[in-house]
Amino acid sequence: MAGALRDTVSGIFALEKAIRGSAKNLGDNVIVPKLGTSFDTSDEAYDLHNIYSWEKGFGIRYDKSRLNVERTKCMQEIVCGRAGKAFVENTKSCRCECPALIRLQRSNSMDNGWYIADKRCHTKSTSGRHAQIVEMFQTKLGNLHTARIVG
């Protein structure tokens, strides 16, 4: 990855820190976005969240952003690809109001980096078809990993 997914406090890259911490994770994911994780750019945060979303079986996209008084971006939301409502009612759409997101905010320090200020996960009440697709993807991915280990 270009640049550095760096935790500005310790100097350790955020991706490296996530991989090192994966042994302590009780879940199945190697990458887990955590509140307060720092990044040099919002694109690097997107890359890390994209790896996480791939592991979990959903797509992501940029959503809302805010500009400050100097007209520079100070907030960016990265949401599930199925977040939001259909633009036109009674039409086919992949949007099912999925609540999953991470909200990035610009840090106040001189490095002008970004950090995860808010995180919302998929809920159990996620729409039926969306939940089925996520579960199917995770099962298929798990079977591939098992086949590689066994075989």
Protein Blocks (a to p, Z undefined) as FASTA:
>chain_A
ZZjaddfknopafklmmmmmmmmpmblbfbdcdehiacfbfklmmmmmmmmmmmnopacd
dddddddfkopafbdcdddfkgcjdfbghiacfbeoiabdcdddddfbfnopacdfbdcd
ddfklcfklmmmmmmmmmmmmmmmmmmmmZZ
